């Protein structure tokens, strides 16, 4: 009788543990997507072209989903600060998983003021997340040099629009 209880307990434990083991095997690794360099370059060029048409000389940067720089372009008359500023805007967008125009408002009102103290963060308009069609963030684009953050953001969105058909999956 005691042996039967022990065997039954072992069988129950085996049944209970089986899904856990399978589940652990399934969650050991994660998959993610990032933009190919060709798309990052195309988005940056499209953002720069959009700003040029509006008469703005800008710097533009594209990062992957982890904030690692993929490309930076600086128009010939853009300020010397624009490459660094555009990168920091893109980095901030992926780091805080939010477009920087929204972060700018949050940090001004005091709701998220501490973001301004994070090394490298730049919560000014012009950093926009690049979201694939399924909602996956695959990178970010930052623009600096237009007259305001709103204009920077508009150029960044034009860069994303140029590749939107290929990230719609």
N, C-alpha and C positions, 0 to 999 in steps of 0.2 A: 504494500500500500504506500509506504514512504517512497519507494523507488518510483512508483507510478506518479506521485505528486511532483517529484523532482524532474522526471521526464516531461511531464505536462508543462511545468514551469519553464524548462529549457526550450520546449517547442514554442511556447508563447513569447519568450524573450527573442527567439530567432525570428518569429514573425514580426514582432515589434521593431526589431533592429534592422531588418532587411530594407524597408523603405528609407530609413535613415542613411544606410550605407550607399544606396543608389542615389539618394538625394545629394549626399556629400560628394560623390563622384561627379555628378552633374554640375555642381557649383564650385569645383576646384579652380576652374579657369573662367575668364570673362572674355567676351568678344567686343570689339568696338571698331568704329570706322573713323577715318580721318580723310581730309581732302588730299588728292594727289597733287604734287607740286604744280602740274600743268593747270589745274583748276584754280589753285591759289594765285598763280601768276595772272591768269585770265581775269579773275575777280579784281585783283589789284589794278590791272591796266584799265578795266572798265570803270572803276571808281575814279581813277585819275582822269580818264577821258571825260567823264561826266562833270567833274569839277572844272576841267579846262574849258568846256563849253560854257560854263557859267562865269568864267573869268577868274577862277581861283587857282593858285599854285599851291599844291599840297604835298604832303608825305602820306603814304598809305602802307599799312602793314597787315599781313594775314598770318594768324597763328593756327596751329592745330588745336584740337579740343583740350589739350593739356597746357596751352599757353606757350608752346614752343614755336619760335618764329619760323615761318616758312618762306616769306618773301617781304621785302621792304623796297618801295620805290619812292624816290623824291624828285619832284619836278624841278627843272633847272633853276627856277627863281623862288622856290619854296624856302622858308626860313630854315636855318640850321637846326632848330629844335624839332622840326616836324617828323623826322624819322623816329626819334626816341618817343615823342609824344604819341604818335600813331600806334607804335608797338605797345606802349603802356595802356592805351585805351583798349586795344584788342585783348591784351593779357587780363585786364580788369574784367572785361565782359565774360571771358571764359572762367576766370577764377571765381567770380561771384554769381555766375550763371544768370546774368542779367545785362541787358543793354545799358550802356553807361549814362544815357540821358535820364533814365529812371533812377539810377544810383545817384546821379547828381542832385536830383530833387530830394531824395531820401537823406542824403548827407547834409544838405543845406538846412533842412527843417530840424535837424538834430536827431531824427529817428535812427539813423545809422551813421552818426558822425564819426565813429571810430574807424570806418573804412578809409577815411582820409589819412589815417596814421599807419596804414599797412604799407610796408616798403614796396615800391613799384606800382601801387594802385593809383589810378588816375580817373576818378569818377566825374569826368566831363563828357558832354555829349560828343558822339562820334565813334564810339565802340559798339559794334553790333554783332551779336551771335549769328553764326551761320547754322541754320536748322534744316536738316534733311526733311523730306516729305513725311516721314514717319515720326517726326518729333525729336529725333536724335540730334544733339548738338555735335557738329563735326568740325567746328572751328570758330573763328571770329575775325572780323575785319575792323581795323581802326583807321580813321582819317583825321588829319590835323592840318590846319592852315587856311581853311575857309573862314569867313568872317565870324561865324559862331558855331557852336556845337550842333545846332539844328542843321546847318548847311553841311557840316562834316558828316552828320548822320545820313543826310539825304544822298550824299555821294557814296557812302558805304553801302547803303541799300541798293543803289544802282549797280554797284559791283556784285552784290549777291544776286540781283535780278539777272545779270548776264550769265550766271551759271545755274540758275534755278531749275531749268529743265533737266539738267543732269544730276541734280541732287534730290529730285522729287520722289525718287524710288520710295 
